[in-house]
């Protein structure tokens, strides 16, 4: 299938890099359009994908259109491509604009699937949420499921839970990066070079996440397994609890959900 991106910001770029790294699709089968022509040219030169001159050209030449513009811009883009895209499929990553919005508010004639991907798709370690309501054909749905399984994991949720789960998976990488930075700063203070500190912190988060995922251990159990009675780790856990780490993270995720 031919894939066309309308918008090439950080998230669609991460998806693009991931699916090319996974060799899921050839660059020759990908077309992109963005108002930032300079950035689009740089991306096309880097990856070998094609460039379109407009959203309408994307709709004309693509089987699946990735709607990757800002949410406020979606209605105008739908209006622009609506007739041309009538027999096409729109895979939308515009945050919090689901199937019903496209069909009932925007009068979208294309088939629609709303998803919430995340930046780790670029490293083939993404988590993508699929809204459970879609009118994609079985072939189209199989294609996009396979595409995001190639760059990580997928799960399907009702629309009412998409912003809840998305607050964790989509925004969470920023919080995890802050935690990694804090880990690094802590040991740099005691003399470890920054490059080594960042490597250790990144591997710490990667390894812990992999262990939780592969073993099915709940986080509390893993924490207990690392903590020896009277040992150093439980002293650090006590300090984190006293400093409000758990509450701070819960509050941060709450903000992504409630605004």
C-alpha positions, 0 to 999 in steps of 0.5 A, spaced: 500 500 500 502 507 498 502 511 505 502 518 505 503 523 510 500 530 511 504 533 516 511 531 518 512 534 525 516 530 530 511 524 531 510 522 524 517 523 523 518 518 529 513 513 525 517 514 518 524 512 521 521 506 525 517 503 519 523 504 515 528 502 520 524 495 521 524 495 513 516 494 513 515 499 507 520 501 502 521 509 501 518 509 494 511 507 497 511 513 502 509 520 500 509 526 505 507 533 505 508 539 510 507 546 510 515 547 512 518 545 505 525 546 508 524 541 513 520 536 508 526 537 503 531 535 509 527 529 511 526 526 504 533 527 502 535 523 509 530 517 508 528 517 500 521 518 501 517 522 496 514 529 497 508 532 495 506 539 493 499 539 497 494 535 501 490 534 495 496 530 492 497 526 498 490 524 498 490 522 490 496 518 490 496 514 497 492 508 499 492 510 507 493 517 509 496 519 515 493 525 518 499 528 522 497 535 523 495 539 529 488 537 531 486 545 530 487 544 523 484 537 522 477 540 520 480 544 514 484 539 511 478 534 511 474 539 507 480 540 503 481 533 501 474 530 502 472 529 495 478 526 493 479 521 499 472 519 499 474 512 497 481 512 501 483 511 508 485 516 513 489 514 519 489 519 524 494 521 529 491 528 531 490 527 538 483 526 541 480 527 535 476 520 534 472 516 529 465 520 531 469 527 530 471 525 523 464 522 521 459 527 525 463 533 526 467 534 519 463 530 515 469 525 513 467 521 507 474 517 507 474 511 512 477 513 519 482 509 524 484 514 530 491 512 533 495 514 539 502 512 537 509 515 541 516 517 540 519 510 541 516 508 535 523 510 532 527 505 536 522 500 534 519 500 542 513 504 541 506 503 544 500 505 539 493 505 542 488 504 537 480 506 537 476 500 537 471 504 532 473 504 525 471 503 518 477 501 515 477 494 511 480 488 514 486 489 509 487 496 511 486 494 518 491 488 518 496 493 514 496 498 520 496 493 525 502 490 522 505 497 521 505 499 528 507 492 531 513 492 527 515 498 531 513 496 538 506 494 541 499 495 540 492 495 544 485 497 542 481 501 547 474 505 547 474 512 545 473 514 552 479 511 554 484 513 549 486 520 552 487 516 559 492 511 556 495 516 551 496 521 557 501 515 559 504 512 553 504 519 549 506 524 554 510 519 558 516 519 554 518 526 556 517 524 563 521 518 563 527 522 559 526 527 565 527 521 570 533 519 566 536 526 566 535 526 574 539 519 574 545 522 570 545 528 574 545 524 581 552 520 579 555 526 575 555 530 582 559 524 584 564 524 578 561 520 573 562 523 566 556 525 563 556 520 557 557 514 561 551 517 566 547 517 560 548 511 557 547 507 564 541 511 565 538 509 558 540 502 559 537 502 566 530 504 564 530 500 558 532 494 562 527 495 567 522 496 562 524 490 558 524 485 564 517 488 567 514 486 560 517 480 559 516 477 565 509 480 567 512 482 574 508 487 577 512 493 578 511 493 586 514 486 586 520 488 582 522 493 587 521 488 592 526 483 589 531 489 588 530 491 596 534 487 601 532 488 608 536 493 611 540 495 604 541 501 600 536 500 595 530 500 600 533 507 603 533 510 597 526 508 596 524 511 603 527 517 600 523 517 594 517 516 598 519 522 603 520 526 597 513 525 593 516 521 587 509 517 586 505 523 587 509 527 583 508 522 577 501 521 578 499 529 578 503 529 572 499 524 568 493 527 571 495 534 568 495 530 561 488 527 562 485 533 565 489 539 562 
